[in-house]
């Protein structure tokens, strides 16, 4: 989808982007192959030719920071297919308090599509260990991470996130979906381990309190709960990305003329 995106360029909004799509300019290659696009003008066309060449080069270099800045946050979903191999899903559990009231993360789960990793308070969860684990990735997937996980980790551990971020909570609402993670899992038929079915965030807080007393089974169950929360984000990202792409307006253009023959 990113190669179909023109709104990453300054001066091109969603309306003009859609107009390009409707007139047969559906990707960067189409744009560059057109000798002129009448409603842009020659000077503006040449200006954007340079911007398109730069974006293509940055994409070849897999420069996630370039696109994190070029795209508005709500459009970071467009990068999902191209950066999927560098993506990591993140979900945290906490002790139930805000950072100001003594809150801290108890478990941080990471899943890259192949391997799940848990970092646990008092065992291996530190600012350094989390930053090291995140350093292998270029794209973040969360569910309401913008509202909770990211600011919570920043305030409690000092961890900063600068990579593009696909927040499935806000993206799902934009796609017309309602409800939290577990409701959407049910809606799309994404399963959970039997042992953690029915558990919620409050149960995770209680499990941590028990685990702190030395109950290994409670800790194992807490990690299993977090693993489901984290692993299932990848499957949900697939569904929501497809919905957003379908709704983007990148459909069969009404004007089927060749790009070089475009008119107002």
Secondary structure, DSSP 8 states (H G I E B T S, - for coil): -GGG--TTSTT--HHHHHHHHHTT--SHHHHHH-S--TTT-HHHHHHHHHHHHHHHHHHHTT-HHHHHHHS-GGGGGGGHHHHGGGEEEEEEEE-SS-GGGT--EEEEEEE-SS-EEEEETTTT--HHHHHHHHTT-SEEEESSTTTTHHHHHHHHH-----SEEEEHHHHHHHTT--S-HHHHHHHHT----GGGTT--HHHHHHHHHHHTTT-HHHHHHHHHHHHHHHHHHHHHHHHHHHHHHHHTT-SS-S--S-GGG---
